[in-house]
């Protein structure tokens, strides 16, 4: 691929349709674009939407923030959570099951990556709610062909999962090996793809799941 199509070139302009997001709870895991994906989905989805986290997030500035328990079904799109001293939010005080009765969609960031494009998950991660009907994984292509120690959260674990050393490069083969070893997702979004299309296509060819190639900040995506 030498140039990007427009978002609607495949006949589907909305990312949520390409991803197959349905009413209910959708968890987003991984690294390199989770927050951007959540914000894009919140903009697109029809009906009412609650954006929240099972770990920690900074609340999206464009969404009304609710830190007290919700007492009625919402109209529109909000962010809900429990504030911390760092300015981030943790999980809402209400259960996910209760929140699902108050909105059409609940979008949950279920992972942390310290802003790095690649990630390996420790035994207690990701924190996916049991109510999730879909799990979307995100990977930042800017991490490929960089040293694992520089590009990955939990680099020693990442290296072990792909049979490499932390000083080795995070190649497409190695990134695919980590994704296959961990599994646990329904669809993969390869973000930060502008200028890295060939890397994304090489990685996608090694993954046995639907893959979306995306540049979320530029509003471009396509199904591979």
Residue, then its C-alpha position, 0 to 999 in steps of 0.5 A: x500500500x503506497x497511499x491511504x484511502x479515505x476512511x470511507x473508501x471501503x464503503x464503511x466510514x465509521x470505525x465502530x462498524x469495522x470493529x463490530x462494536x455492539x451494545x454492551x461492554x467493550x474492553x480495550x487493551x494493549x498500547x499505542x493508542x487505547x485512549x485515541x481509540x476510546x475517544x473515536x468510538x465515543x464520538x461515533x457510537x449511536x446512543x448513550x455511551x459511558x467511557x471508564x477504566x478498570x485501571x487508570x486513565x486521564x478523563x477525556x476533556x471533551x466528555x462530561x465527567x461523573x465521579x458520583x454514582x449515576x442514579x438514572x439512565x444517561x442520555x449522551x456520552x460521559x466519562x465515569x470514574x473515581x478520581x485519584x490524587x494524580x488527576x487520573x480516574x480509577x474504576x467507577x464505584x458502581x459495578x459494570x453490571x449496573x452501568x450496563x443498565x444505564x447506557x447503550x455502550x460501556x467502553x472500558x480501558x482495561x490496561x496501562x502501558x505508560x505511554x509506550x507503543x508495545x506491551x507485554x502483560x503481567x499475570x494480573x493484566x489486563x483487567x478485563x471486566x467479566x461482562x465484556x462482550x468484545x476485547x479490542x487490542x491496540x498496538x503502536x507500530x512506532x514501536x517496531x524496529x526499535x529495541x524492545x527495552x526502549x519500546x515495550x512496557x515490561x520489556x523483559x517479559x516482552x523479550x521472553x515471550x518472543x524468544x529475544x533479548x531486551x536489547x534486540x529489535x521489536x520486529x514484526x515477527x517478534x511483535x506477532x509472537x507476543x500477540x499470539x502468546x498472549x491472545x485474549x482479544x477479538x480484533x487488533x488495531x495496528x495504530x500509528x500506521x502513517x508511513x508504516x503501512x508495510x510493517x503493519x501488513x507484515x505483522x497482520x499476516x502473522x495474526x489469526x484475528x481480524x486486523x484494522x490498520x489505523x492512524x487514529x489521530x489522522x482519522x484513517x483506518x482500513x480492514x486488512 
